[in-house]
């Protein structure tokens, strides 16, 4: 059985780093005595003074262009070129939003049951601490075009820039110096839990489980299993060399769990069995390291296999929500996923890129 998660995206009309890449001229407009390029097609854009960078697009396009959007400078402005600007009566502050992206730790049900977040690991909370104040300047004579500028320089991290049109909003994920950010520390500092009423900061939440700062932490209502950790073993190939290790108790990591993975290396692959609100969950995490001398793209999909004591694969889970990431040489990406109700007789895990 293969569990999987898919994410839909809008389709990009054009995918340039600069306007010249689209094969068109570069018309400009003047907004508050500043020359700003006019985009070649409708969409959301970032402008850093030199390049006009498309932000919204399909999932495949977003993954292939993440390097362009993840390293934006702190002093960046946004250009919105959409016909909805001329017809939507929503205030600009509510129609065009920039929010910091947070790590989603837990999903809390209406009756208070807590489970590790499954479908969404990163979210853009509509909380005061996460909203970024911007100024909005419409282009003269262009009701479908405006410039949105953050009031202050942006701190390094992940952000969501969106146009809240109906029935479907247009969303774009960007990074400010993201390759230089320690992602584990960022997740711990920007952590939320998801409730039916919306997001709450982890510090304000009653769901004190799965703290990203501590890997997997024991808390009220969270009982770790007592399965021992054994020396790691490695499986065969599945679209590349796999990494495998024995399923362990909460917070435990098997030593020397590393394996090459198509010019990348998986290190510290570890797992924990937890009981959350009476239900079993398996947390798997580790680090993907670029050990090659050139930038490498992390595969967008992995397959996590749960293996029994006889070596048979009991279940396979498709990990399909890794953000598009290009790792520079020696750069590290920390991943973490949770599997609800794993087979009780699973004793080993194996991670491989999807073929």
N, C-alpha and C positions, 0 to 999 in steps of 0.2 A: 504494500500500500504506500502510495506516495502522496504526502500532504504538500500543498504548494500555496504560495501567495503571489498574486499578480497585482500590479499597480497601473492604472490608466493614466495617460498624459495627453495633453493637447498636442497637435501636430504643428511643427514649426514650418513656416513658409520659407524662411531663409535662415541659414546657419553660419553667418560670417563672424569672424573675430573683428574685422574692420569692413567698412562699406565696400571697399574695393573688391573684396572676396565675392560679392554678389554680382559683379560685372556691371555695376551701374555707376552713375556719377555721384558726386557727394554734395548735394545741395545743402545749404545752411540757412539758419534763421537766427535772428538776434533776439535774445531774451534777457532783459535787464542788462543791456550793454555787453552781453556775452554771446559770442558766436557758438551755436550749437548745431550739430549735424541733424538733418531731417532723415529719419529712418526710411529704408526703401519699401517697407511693408508694415502692416499693422502688427503690433506686438509690444512686449515689455523689453526695455533696453537699459543697460548701464553705460555711463559715459565717464571716462577718467581723464578727459582733456586731450587724449590722443586717439583712442579707439572707441567705437560704438559697438557694444557687445550685446548680442541677442541673449535673452534670459529664458524665455519660455519655449517649450518644444515637447516632442514626444519623449517617451522614456529612453529609447535607444539613442536619440539625439542628445538628451541630457547627459547620458553616461559618456558619450564620445566627446562632449565638449566641456566636461566638468573641470578640466584643467584651466580652461579659459575663465570660468566663473568662480572658481574656488580661491583665486589669488588676487581678488580685487583689492585696491588700496583703501586705506581708511577714509580718505577724502574722495568719495565717489558720489555722483548724482545719477538720477534715474530719469528716463524719458518714457512716457506713456503715450503710445500712438494707437488709439482705439476709437471707433465710432461711438461707443457707449458714452464717452465723455461728453458728447454733444446732446445726449438724450436722457441720461440718468440724472434724476434729481437728488440723489444721495449726496450728502456733504462730502467734500474731497477728503476730509480726515477719516471718514468711514469707508469711502469708496476705494481709496488707495492707501494701503497699509504696509508698513515695514515692521517686522517683529523679529526678535531674536529667537532662534530655534533652541529647544530644550530636549534633553533626553527624557523619554517617557519610561518611567520605572515600572509602575503597576497599573493594572486595570481594576477598578473598584466597582462592584455591582451596586444596584440600588439597595440590596439588603446587607451590604457591608462586606461581602466576600471579596477577598483579595487574590489576584492571580498576576503572574508576570505578564507585562504587556506583550501581545503577540503580533497583531497586524501592523501596529505603528510603533516604531522605536524612537522616532524623532517627531516632535510636534512644535507648532508655533502657537503658544498659549496667548489667549486674549486677556492678559493680565497686565496691570500697570507697569510692573517691572520689566516686561518684555516688549512693550510697545515703544517704538522709536518715533520721536517727534520730527515732523518734516514740514518744510514750507513748500507751497504749490504755486507755480507760476505758469498760467496758460500762455500758449504761444499766440502772439498777435495775429488775428485773422484766421486762426486755426482752432476751432472749437473741439476738434478731435485729437489735440496734441498738447501736452504740457510737460514741464520739468518739475520733478519732485526732488528736493534736496534735504538730506538729513541736517538737523540743526547743529549737530556736533559731529566730529570725526567718529567713525565707527570703530569699536574695539574689535580685536581679532576674534573670530568665531563664525558660527553659522547663522544665516538670516533667511527669512522668507519675505519676498516682495510680492504683493498680490493686488489684483484689481478685483474687487468684490462685486462682480457683475452677476446678474441672475438670468437663468436658473443655475448657472455654473460659474464659479469664480475662476480667474486665471491666476495660477500660482507659479512662482519661480523660486528655486533654492539657490542661494549664493554663499560664497565664503569670503571672508575678509582675512587674508593671510592664513587661511585654513591649514595649508601644509605645514606651517610652523607651530601649530597648536598641539599640545598634548591632549589627545581626545579623551582619555580616561579622566584626566583632571577636569576637562571641560564638562563632561557628562556629570561629574560629581557636583560641580559648581552651579550647573544649570539643569536641575532635576525637577520633574513634575510627576504627579500621579493623575491618571485620567478617571474622572467621576462622571456619572450620567449628566450632571449639571455643568461639566466643563473641567478644565485642568485646575489643580491646586499645586502650589509649590511643595516639594517634598518636606520642607521644614514645617509646613502648615498642615501636613496630611497625617491621618491616623494610621495609614498603611505603611508601617515601618519594615518593609521587606525588600530584598533585592537591591540594596544600596549600591550604586555604581562605584562609590568611593572605596567600598570594602569587598568588591567582587560579588559575593553572595553572603549576606550577613544573617545570623540567626536573630529572630525577633519574636515578638508575641504572635502566637498562632503559626509559627514557622518551626518545624521540627526536622532537622537533617536526618537522613537515613544513615545507617552504620555500615554500608558496604565498604570493604577495604580497598585501598589503592594499591595496585600492583605495578610492576615495571611495564612500560609501554611496549606495544608491539605494532608492527606496521603491516598494512594490507597490500593488495596488489594495486594495479593501476585502474583509474576510472577517469579518462580524459586528462590524465596527468598523474603524478605520484600522489598518493593519499597520505594523510596523517591519521593515526589511530591511537587510542589509549583506553585504559580500563576505566569504567564508570566509577567515580569516587564519591565520597561524602562531601557535605557542604564545605566550600572554601578550600578543599584539598586539591593540590596540583601534582600530577605525576612528574617525576624528574626527567629531564632530557627529552621531552615530548616535542621533537621537531622533525620536519620532513620537507624536502624540496617540493615545490609546487609550480612547475612551469616558470622558472626564473624567479619565483617567490618562495619563501620558506614559512611554514606554519610552525610557530614555537609556543610552548606552554599550553598545548591543547589540554583542557581539563573539563571536568563535568561534576555536577552536584545533583543529588536527588533531594527534593524538598517536598514537604507537605504543606500546602497553602489552603486554608479554609476547608480542610478535609480531602482535598484532591492532590494527587501526585503531580509533580512537574520535574522535568530534567533541564538544568541550565548548563549550556555548553559555551565555553569562551576560550579565547586564545589570541595570539598576535600573528598577523601576516607581515612578514618582513621582506623588503626588496633587497636581496643579496647580490643582485646583478649590478654591473657598472652603468646601466642605462635606466631611464624611467620605465615603469611597467604598470599596466592596467590590471586592477584586481578583477577577476571574473565576476560578472553580475549575478551569477547563480552558483550555488554549491548544493551538493547532496550530502546530507547527514544520515549515515546508516547506523541503526541500532542492532547490535549483534548479540546472539545468544552464546551460551557456554559451548555449544557444539559447532560454533563458527557460522551458523546460518544467519542470514539477514532477516530480522524480525519485522523491521519497518524502515522506510526511507522517508526523509523529510526534505523538501526542497526549500532552501534558504534563498529567497528571491528578493529580499528587500534591502540588500547592502547598497549604500549610496554609491554613485559613480565616483571612483577614486583612482587617481594615478599616483603611484608612489615613486618618489625620487630614490636614488640609491641610498641604502641603509635606513630609509624611512619605515616607520612601523604603523600599522593599522590594527586597532583592537576591535575584535568582534565579539558579540554576545547574543545568544539566541535561547529561547525557552521552548520546550516541548511539553505540552500538557498531556497528562495521562500516558506516559511512556509504558511500554511492555515491562511488566514486573520482572521478567526473567532476562532482560537485557543486561549484559555484563561489560560490553565494550562498545565504543563509538568509533566511527570512521568518517573522515571528512574528505571530500573530493570535489573538484569543479564539475559542474553538470556537463555532460557530453552533448 
